[in-house]
Structures are given as structure tokens and as C-alpha cells.
């Protein structure tokens, strides 16, 4: 276990001249203003799952109501020093890519070229019938026209790209959802719902995990299995493990270095030392 003051030397020794795969979660984005809902390793509410969304118009309407009210809260956010540090390490040839559980696109905004979005991205919409993918901003125009007076949220703590399964609120909601303009199919935020198959990015990240020398866990407890599977794949192929997280993770006992720190505070000096 390493304290933040000794993190740079310990991590630099492990990463220097080697191929590192980063696995990130909500903790890397907290400095951007996005709450870490899994900070203690659990989900405080049950979200609407995939089967509910596709089978019940009440849940379909509720998901789009909350998504419409809150998705723009992510638009003005800037990458954190942690995101920027990983992009610098990739540019230096030390990080092969980032497998992220986040849907906020902040890694890409920071200039990260190789990002595997394990849970999709908030700024895309996919039709479940024809597969057409459109920008979320394009759909926003249609939803706003159908719901001109629907209130928007201003508090980042209330971001609800997929909302909690609050049946009473869902039934009381009078939001008017829309369907695909091309085929009339159901539209879905291009993110992974509970109960839904994982995207191709998962397989690509697993392949990268089998080829890395070091796996760096940053800002996630790995309570979500997607990230944990990738870490286990890397370890099974002989990679060494670095953990940077404020709280405990599912792999603490396997870490060569465990830095109890925020990701910005740890990754920025690490990138400075290595680049």
C-alpha cells in the first residue's frame, strides 16, 4: 500500500518502458462535477432495466423524460487532470488505451485516442429496430418540440441518463416520447442498461488486457463486473496491478501499488514524471 506522497516513484517504477492498460470508473470524473454514485461500491437506487424499457411504455416515457431533463448537464463539463494525464501517457507510448465504465466522453475530450466505452456514451441514440445511430443533440430538438415546457435540471447531482425505477413518478409523468423517424422503432440512449448485452468494446478491451504489462485501475471500486473482468484478464496474462482509488476495490489484495488518493491528485504527477 502506498500513500499519495510516495505514489509517483512507486508507479513510475512499474510503468516505465511498459505497456499499461487503464481501467477507469466514476471516480475519475468527480472532479469534473459528476457525482460518484458507486463511491461505496453499491448503487443507491435500482435503475430502469432493459426489459422494463422495451416492454412497458410507462418506463420508456420515464427514461426519456429524465434523460431529456438532465443529459445536457454533461455537455459543458471539462476533462479532469486525471483524464488529461492518461492522454499524455498514451501520447508518450506508455498507455495503450483506456477501458472506461463512464459514459461522459471526458476521456475523448481530453484527447485520448484509444477509448473502449464499456457502457456506451451519453451523446448517442440508437434505434432498437433498424440500428440507426444519431447524435443525442439531434433527438433533443424533436423532444423539445414535443415537450416545449418540460423543465430541465440544473444540478449535476441529479443527472439521470438512466433513471431510477420509480414507478409512481413514472406513471405521473406526462412527457411525450418519440420513436425512430426512419422506421418507427424504439429509441434508446446508446448506453448499456442493466440486463442488456455488452458492446463490442468489451471484447476489444479484453483483447488489450491480454497484451498489457500493467493494468491501472483508476477511480473505480470494480463493483461493476465489466471493469473487474478486464482486470482479471490482464492479471491472468501476467500483468502487474496498480490501484488508484479513494476507497477499497475488489482487487486490493492483488495490487502491487495501491494509492489511496483521488485520480487527479495521483495521475497528474505520475504523468509529469513519466513524460
C-alpha positions in Angstrom: 0.0 0.0 0.0 1.3 3.4 -0.9 0.4 6.9 0.3 0.0 9.7 -2.2 3.3 11.2 -1.3 5.2 8.1 -2.5 2.9 7.2 -5.3 4.9 8.8 -8.1 8.1 6.8 -7.5 6.2 3.5 -7.0 4.0 3.8 -10.1 6.8 5.2 -12.3 8.9 2.1 -11.5 6.1 -0.2 -12.6 5.1 1.8 -15.7 8.4 3.0 -17.1 9.0 1.4 -20.5 6.0 -0.9 -20.3 2.5 -1.2 -21.8 -0.2 -0.1 -19.4 -4.0 -0.5 -19.9 -6.1 1.9 -17.8 -9.5 0.9 -16.4 -11.5 3.8 -15.2 -14.8 4.5 -13.4 -16.9 7.3 -11.9 -14.1 8.4 -9.5 -12.0 9.9 -12.4 -14.9 12.2 -13.3 -15.8 13.5 -9.8 -13.5 16.5 -10.2 -15.5 17.5 -13.3 -18.6 17.7 -11.2 -20.2 14.3 -11.8 -21.2 12.5 -8.6 -19.6 9.1 -7.9 -22.8 7.1 -7.2 -20.8 4.0 -6.6 -18.3 5.5 -4.1 -19.1 2.9 -1.5 -19.4 0.1 -4.0 -23.2 -0.1 -4.3 -26.0 1.5 -6.3 -28.3 3.6 -4.1 -31.3 3.0 -6.3 -32.4 0.4 -8.8 -32.4 1.8 -12.4 -34.9 1.0 -15.1 -33.5 -2.1 -16.7 -33.6 -3.1 -20.4 -36.6 -5.4 -20.3 -38.7 -2.8 -18.5 -37.6 -0.2 -21.0 -38.5 -2.1 -24.1 -41.7 -3.8 -22.8 -43.6 -1.0 -20.9 -44.5 2.4 -22.4 -44.5 3.9 -18.9 -40.8 3.1 -18.4 -40.0 4.1 -22.0 -41.6 7.5 -21.4 -39.9 7.9 -17.9 -36.4 7.1 -19.2 -36.7 9.7 -21.9 -38.2 12.3 -19.6 -35.4 12.1 -17.1 -32.8 11.8 -19.9 -34.2 14.9 -21.6 -34.2 16.9 -18.4 -30.6 16.1 -17.4 -28.4 15.0 -20.4 -27.2 18.5 -21.2 -25.6 18.7 -17.7 -22.8 16.7 -19.2 -22.2 18.9 -22.2 -20.3 21.8 -20.6 -18.0 19.6 -18.4 -14.3 19.6 -18.9 -11.8 16.7 -18.5 -10.1 16.5 -15.2 -6.3 16.4 -14.7 -6.7 12.7 -14.4 -8.2 12.4 -17.9 -5.5 14.7 -19.3 -2.8 12.7 -17.6 -3.9 9.4 -19.2 -4.0 11.1 -22.6 -0.4 12.4 -22.1 0.7 8.9 -21.1 -0.9 7.5 -24.2 0.9 10.1 -26.3 4.2 9.1 -24.7 3.5 5.4 -25.7 3.1 4.2 -22.1 -0.7 3.7 -22.0 -2.1 1.5 -24.7 -5.7 2.7 -24.1 -8.5 3.3 -21.6 -11.3 0.9 -20.9 -13.9 3.1 -19.1 -17.2 2.4 -17.3 -18.2 6.0 -17.8 -20.5 7.3 -20.5 -19.4 11.0 -20.1 -17.0 11.1 -23.1 -14.4 13.0 -21.0 -11.6 10.7 -22.0 -12.2 11.5 -25.6 -12.5 15.2 -24.9 -9.1 15.1 -23.1 -7.5 13.8 -26.3 -7.4 10.1 -25.5 -7.2 8.3 -28.9 -8.0 4.7 -27.8 -11.0 4.5 -25.5 -13.2 1.5 -25.0 -16.6 2.7 -23.8 -17.8 -0.4 -21.9 -21.2 1.1 -21.1 -21.7 3.3 -24.2 -21.9 7.0 -24.5 -24.5 9.6 -23.4 -24.3 11.7 -26.6 -25.6 9.0 -29.0 -29.0 7.5 -29.6 -29.7 4.1 -31.2 -32.8 2.7 -32.8 -33.5 -0.8 -31.5 -35.2 -1.9 -34.7 -33.1 -0.6 -37.6 -29.9 0.1 -35.6 -29.6 3.7 -36.8 -27.3 5.8 -34.6 -28.0 9.6 -34.3 -26.5 12.4 -32.2 -28.3 13.0 -28.9 -28.5 16.7 -29.8 -30.5 15.9 -32.9 -33.0 14.0 -30.8 -33.2 16.8 -28.3 -34.7 19.1 -31.0 -37.5 16.6 -31.5 -38.2 16.0 -27.8 -38.1 19.7 -27.1 -40.6 20.4 -29.8 -42.9 17.7 -28.4 -42.4 18.9 -24.8 -41.8 22.7 -25.0 -42.4 23.4 -21.4 -40.7 20.4 -19.8 -38.3 21.6 -17.1 -34.5 21.0 -17.4 -32.4 20.1 -14.4 -29.5 22.4 -13.4 -28.0 20.3 -10.6 -25.3 17.8 -11.7 -26.2 15.6 -8.7 -29.5 14.9 -10.5 -28.0 13.6 -13.7 -30.3 10.7 -14.8 -29.1 9.3 -18.1 -30.9 6.1 -17.0 -33.2 7.0 -14.1 -34.2 5.1 -11.0 -37.2 2.7 -11.4 -39.6 5.0 -9.5 -43.0 3.6 -10.7 -45.1 6.3 -9.1 -43.2 9.1 -10.7 -43.1 7.3 -14.0 -46.9 6.9 -14.0 -47.4 10.5 -13.1 -45.0 11.7 -15.8 -46.8 13.3 -18.8 -43.7 13.5 -21.0 -44.2 12.7 -24.7 -41.5 10.4 -26.0 -40.7 9.8 -29.7 -39.7 6.9 -31.9 -37.3 6.5 -34.8 -38.0 8.7 -37.8 -36.7 6.1 -40.2 -38.6 3.0 -39.1 -40.8 3.8 -36.1 -38.7 1.7 -33.8 -38.0 2.3 -30.1 -35.1 4.7 -29.5 -32.6 4.1 -26.7 -29.8 6.2 -25.2 -26.6 4.4 -26.6 -25.6 3.2 -23.2 -25.8 -0.2 -21.6 -28.8 -0.8 -19.5 -28.9 -3.5 -16.8 -29.8 -6.8 -18.4 -28.5 -5.7 -21.8 -25.7 -7.3 -23.8 -22.3 -5.6 -23.7 -21.0 -3.7 -26.7 -18.1 -4.8 -29.0 -15.8 -2.5 -27.0 -15.8 -5.1 -24.2 -14.2 -7.7 -26.4 -11.7 -5.3 -27.7 -10.7 -4.2 -24.2 -10.4 -7.8 -23.1 -8.0 -8.4 -26.0 -5.9 -5.4 -24.9 -5.9 -6.7 -21.4 -4.3 -9.9 -22.5 -1.5 -8.0 -24.1 -0.6 -5.4 -21.5 2.2 -5.4 -19.0 0.5 -3.3 -16.3 -3.2 -2.7 -15.6 -4.0 0.6 -13.9 -7.3 0.8 -12.0 -8.3 4.5 -11.6 -11.4 5.8 -9.8 -13.4 2.6 -9.6 -14.2 0.1 -6.8 -14.8 -2.5 -9.6 -18.2 -3.3 -8.2 -19.3 -3.3 -11.8 -18.3 -6.6 -13.3 -17.2 -5.2 -16.7 -14.2 -3.5 -15.3 -13.4 -6.4 -13.0 -13.4 -8.9 -15.9 -10.9 -6.8 -17.7 -8.6 -6.5 -14.7 -8.8 -10.2 -14.1 -8.0 -10.9 -17.8 -4.9 -8.7 -17.5 -3.8 -10.4 -14.3 -4.3 -13.9 -15.8 -1.9 -13.0 -18.5 0.8 -11.8 -16.1 0.2 -8.1 -15.8 1.1 -6.2 -12.7 -1.7 -4.2 -11.0 -1.8 -0.5 -9.8 -4.9 0.8 -8.0 -5.6 4.5 -7.6 -8.9 4.9 -5.7 -10.1 6.7 -2.6 -11.9 3.7 -1.2 -11.5 -0.1 -1.3 -11.7 -2.1 -4.5 -12.4 -5.7 -5.4 -8.7 -6.3 -6.2 -6.9 -4.5 -3.4 -5.1 -7.7 -2.2 -3.6 -8.2 -5.7 -2.2 -4.7 -6.2 1.5 -4.1 -6.4 0.8 -0.5 -5.6 -2.4 0.9 -4.0 -2.6 4.6 -3.9 -5.4 6.0 -1.6 -6.0 9.2 -3.4 -8.2 11.0 -5.9 -7.2 10.2 -9.5 -6.4 13.8 -10.4 -4.1 14.2 -7.5 -2.2 11.0 -8.3 -2.2 10.8 -12.1 -1.1 14.3 -12.8 2.3 14.0 -11.1 2.7 10.4 -12.4 2.3 11.7 -16.0 4.6 14.6 -15.3 7.3 12.2 -14.1 6.9 9.7 -16.9 6.6 12.2 -19.8 
